[in-house]
């Protein structure tokens, strides 16, 4: 079904909906993103449309822009675009403050709410390191591997990774050798040269990079899932599966958190430029 959702279909749907909805449209790149946005926008003024992926979102926006269709905004994950310097600027295309929408949730106080719900107060107090920083330090290694895979065409498969094969459940430290072996096996590419991959990963690193752009939200949440079973809590794995934690983070993320982001300010600016169309709920 998802394969049949094309940029043209999305653009046509929005054109048809304009007959019923005179307000604005926000194009989100995925289902979970759309769920977050539906809690943040003014639902009477703005309709949220799920494009299923980033490419669809950007292309659907381009189609509507060529038709001079007013009142449409697309918000997509920054991923590695900021780091690559390959952002295609459109006044109607905005990027997340961090790598993706999930990292924006994790950077907010929503993380503390999830820790309060699933964590052990004693274990959290005894954990000798800053929890966010520890998660970032581990996830950045996978982030650089993801980036290298894209930049150097390794075409590695990260879906379905067993994070417990390379993440220590007590310290949350990530073993790079075990990570590489696990990802190569998961990608059915056991012959890839690990030394070459490491060198290419190292070539991407600088001292000035923001780890919130390097780290992928799904990786951070997978590591957090492991942490809540041992280092930070005593949950069983089913209680804190990554999809459960993602849902919890979405529910814990408040409009007040969003109003402190650059993306919120960017949408306010868009509203000023595109009157009378509105996206945001009033505080």
QUIFENTA-V778474 format. One record per helix or strand. SS is the DSSP state (h for helix, s for strand). FROM is the first residue (numbers start at 1). TO is the last residue. If there is no record, write none. Layout:
<<SS FROM TO> <SS FROM TO>>
//
This chain:
<<h 2 4> <h 7 17> <s 24 28> <h 31 40> <s 41 41> <s 46 50> <h 54 66> <s 72 76> <h 81 84> <s 93 95> <h 101 107> <h 110 118> <h 121 126> <h 131 151> <h 163 165> <s 167 167> <s 174 174> <h 176 186> <h 194 203> <h 211 214> <h 217 227> <h 242 252> <h 255 258> <h 262 273> <s 280 280>>
//
